[in-house]
Each structure stands twice: as C-alpha cells, then as structure tokens.
Amino acid sequence: LAQMGILVISASGNDGTNYSIDDPGSSLKSVAVGSIKINGSLSNFSSKGPTSDGRIKPDTVAFGGNAYNEGIILAVPSGSSIDGWYDGVINGYEPLLGTSFSTPIITGFTALILEKHGKHLTREQFEYILMTSGTNFEKNNLTGWGLPNAEKAISVLNNLGEITPIFRIKENNGTAGATAIG
C-alpha cells in the first residue's frame, strides 16, 4: 500500500519490550502507533523500538489504556461470543486496551489533517506534521514524536500552505533529526 502512495498507519504491538515493533509497523514506510496512559506516560504493554535494523519506532502515540480500570470501554451484549472472554466484564461493559485502540485515534487525527490539506500526504510530509505537532522535541524509541496536537498541526498546515518536502528524515544510532533539502 505504501508503495502505491497510501499512508499506512499501524499498531506498534503489545509486547512491551525493546526491539518488539510488530509488522507492518516496523516497515520503513508505515507509521507505527504506540500507546500511552491517560497521564501521558508509556503504557506498560506498548512495544518499543528500535527496529531490528536500528530505526526509531514507534513514530507517534495515542491513548490506549494501561490497566483494566483505564482502558477503552466496550459494551458487551449478554450471551455474545465475547461475553465471558475476559473476566473483567462488569454490568455488560468490558475495559479493553492496546495499541489497536491507539491507532484509530491517530487515524482520525490523520483524517483531520487530510481534510484540512485536501490531498494525500506522503510519509515524509506526515512525519513532518508529527515532528512539528508532537510533544517530544526529539523522536525516541518509546513514544516517537509523542502525542500529536491537532490544533498545532492545523496551525502548521495554515502556515505552510502547500506542503512540500522541506526536510529528509535522518535516523542514526537511536537519534533522529531533519535535514533541509536543497
């Protein structure tokens, strides 16, 4: 999909250890999404980078819970195939967590950006938006660029107008930076 110009956003995985980013999140062309707790710290289960070839991943994070009292709430119909799947069902509701819940949040963020921009974004353009709107000054192997701020991202888009690749991502030995092009 990425080779066809489609921005691929995928969960980083729930292994919680270093070098554990799942495919396709470990791909050079995909955006890997990790999970943070409600307080902004990394969820215990969220997979960490770097990738097996040393690249910094995940690229960004969003809320995905951390404990069964801090997860996404799922209504579980009585008698359904998942009723009783987890013994935490309380009064027909089950708290769930994982990077699979963080990923739709970033997908929604991306839809907002695409709606504002009016076109598709390349991986490099989206990385620039994450870099300029995320909570981290430098990309790292725990939370990437951090939690993106939609208001800040829209402001970046308003100030840039037409996004052009004005940088090249350079990752080396666990550090990341941007280098101006031309």
N, C-alpha and C positions, 0 to 999 in steps of 0.2 A: 504494500500500500504506500509506504513512504517513497518508494521509487517512482510511484505514479503521481507524486506531489500531494499526497494526502497526509495531513498531520496526524500521527499516531500517538495517542495518549494511553498509557497502560499502567496498571498497578505494579508497584515495585516488588510486592510479595510480602509474606508474613513470617519469614524465617527469623528475623530479629538479630541476625549475626552479620559480621563483615563478609564481603565478597558473596553476598546472597541475593543480589537483584535478579528476579525471575525474568525469563524471556516472555514477551518481546521487549520488556523494559530495559534490558541490558543492551539492546541494539543501539548503535550509534545514531540512528535516525529517529528513534522514538523518544517520547517524553515520559520518563518514569516518575510516578507519583508515590511518595511515601505518606506516612500517617503521623499526625501529631495529636496530642491530648488537648483537651479544652483549654489548658493553661499555656499552650504553645510549645511545650516540650515534646520530644520524640516519643511516640508510642513504643512500648517495650517490644512489641512484635514486628514493628516496621523493618523491612530488610534494609541493609546498609551497603554502601559501596566500599571500595571501588569495584568496578567490574573486574573480571579475571584478567583483562589486558590493561588494567590500571586507570581507566577513565572514571571520572567523578560521576556518581549516580547516587541517589535519585536526583532528578532535576528540580523538583518542587514538592511541596507537601500541602495537605489539607486535613481537616478534622476527620478522623476515622475511629476515634474512641481509644480506650486503653484498658478498661475493666468493664465488667458486665453491668456496672451501675453508671457507666459513662460511654454508652455506645449509641448506635443508631437504633431507633425503636421500630420493630416490625410487628404489625398486627398479625396474630396467628389464629386463623379460624379453628374453632374447636373441631377435632376429628380430622383435620387436614393431614397430609402426608408428613408435614414437618412439626405438627403438634407432638410434643414429647421428644423431638430430635435433640433438643438441648433442655436440660432440666431447669433452666432459668426462666421458663415461661411463667409469667405472673399475670393472672387475670386476663389471659388472652394476648399478652404483649411480651415480646422477647427482645432484649437488647442484643444487638449484633455489632461486630466491629471488624475492621480490617482495611487494608489498602484498597480493596474493592469498593469500599464506601468513600474513600478519599478521592478516587479517580473521577466519579461523576461530578464532584464539586469542581474540580479543575476543568472538566469537560464543559460545564456550564460557564465557567469563567472564560474559557476559550470561545464559546458561542457568543458571549457578550462582546468580546474583542472583535470577532469576525463580523458581527452585526455592525459595530461601530466602524470598522475598517472597510467593510463592503466587499472584501475579496478574500481569497485564501491567503494563508501565511506560510512561508517556508519555515522549516525547522529553525534556521538561524534567526529569522525575524521573531519567532515566538520566544526563542531563548533570550533575545534582547529585551522583550517585554517582561519576561520573568526576572531578568537581571536588574532592570530598572524599577520594577514594582515590588520585588520580593523583600522580605525582612532581613535577609543576610547581605552583608557587604561583599562577601566572597562566597563562591559556591563551595560546599563541603559534602562529604560522603554520608552525612546523617540526614540533612534536610535540604540539600541542593541550594537553590537560591532562596529558600524559605517560603513562607506563606505569601502568595501574591496579593496585592492590594488592588482591587478592581478600579477604584476611583483614581489611584495613581497611574494605573495602566492606561485608562482613558485619557488622562491628562498628557501622558507621554504621546499617545496617538494624536491628540489635538495639536500638540506642539511640533510633531514630526510631519503631519500631513501624510503624504505618501511614504510608506516605509520602504526604505532601500537598505540593502545590506551595507551597513557602515562599519562593520567590525567582523572579525573572524574569531570564533571561539578557539582558544588555545588552552589545552589541558596538558599538564605535565607534572608527574610525580605528586599527585594529590592536590595540586593547586589549579586554579582556573583564572583566566583573565580574558580581556578582549583586546584585540589589536586592530587599529584603524586600517581600513583598506583604501588604497590609492590616495 
